[in-house]
């Protein structure tokens, strides 16, 4: 797994996809906010979208997979159809695309005119270059979806079902690094009207890291004791104004 773990990098990726156009933004969000495989995003049709009007449940219905080397759809890799929660930002992007394409019929493809190779070698390459994320693959968005939600405290069982995994053990093996230890982790709270995927739009900001220095330690001691640190021997340090006796 090679997920994008930096929230700042994810913001750049989404901004770059939006600059590329609504169709490209939808493609990226289908991987990032829905965890779809490339083969599951390609045959998605407008009838597979439940918009959640009037407070209803927002979802995508995944019942087909298209191998990259074929134009014929088949059953999903798990062999089972599934419902995937539809995030608000993905819904908004889909709604914009629907209007831009003059409200196509229910059997028309959401990604009409796009195939795996043209997207990977065209729009996706430009997006990752603009976002300074060269080397990130489309499949890494699926890994990002799972690892980020695990970090938010969402259950492994829920994520495994959303990903369409046949066995939860497979998900556990792939994402063991992000499951956490035995310490309790408070999940992020959903706001009114949100689905779990909406958490990906408001992940906690990256925390800058810096290696503590000797100056940091000196300042901390000074703040507590009103004196500065004076090193003598490694085994016998003391504070200034304080006499050290061997």
Steps between C-alpha positions, in 0.01 A plus 500: 500500500625849413228737620535876504529576872553876488179702517677791332596272209140381470380861485745565215382188318134599520576859395700374200220265396250787521723713279511216249120506469188357661535161331854462637389612846226236498752233398732590789221516757360163392832355614563722800152546651344170393801268493406362158734296288570644155302212350201582720502872417511448123161325454315720753173628351281791604229261615746361758494828693254565782522872557346504846237761422262601781731363766527151349807285504775599255672206336661342196388155392798293381399196297753488216874489441684561173847346468754740354567271205133448409194700397263243647362550849496221754408451863703686767818326613334386823219348296241707687323827436531766769385841610764770559431817698504813284691793651359849464794630297481205260126553470556868420760416235270240344212749497717757320608241244138392450399858419804561277404196293140619463349239735586174319271198518523247784680239290777736387844459656613754758851482352385490140784528251765406759690174529768384739797575275396844374427620852821360648726638227316830461300670775641296788859571404431873474315503833777327693764721339311817593447372854869404529403138559677328215500125548162486673277248323123510463478181704673687786180704543323183611775438752476863613124463553548199727806617695363850566167366628680250722704788641169680568395205716250342260457125545691258281182302431320803356794599282544144374136488390526838328807380311318186388745261657388139513678441833575745778834324560626628164423859596659448840819368343526783249431780747645366824730801531206740533274293724686611812598324820290399801446859611147632459462747216211744510337502153436826322140604551262529207311823465134512413437370149851358457604151394829346604668595170436868583773476766754494218411860416586624850799296612712660774773719357853367478694554822846641423775294654836627622779316678555651847839668544720575800376859480143374548605312815684807629192717450277245674725479805531878514123539489449257788791589731597853392852383430684372196657161447876463543645172381787351702543129461246275329459310827491809720317800347393792716322833482679833487527663847507153643835352605588153384714290725675186388 
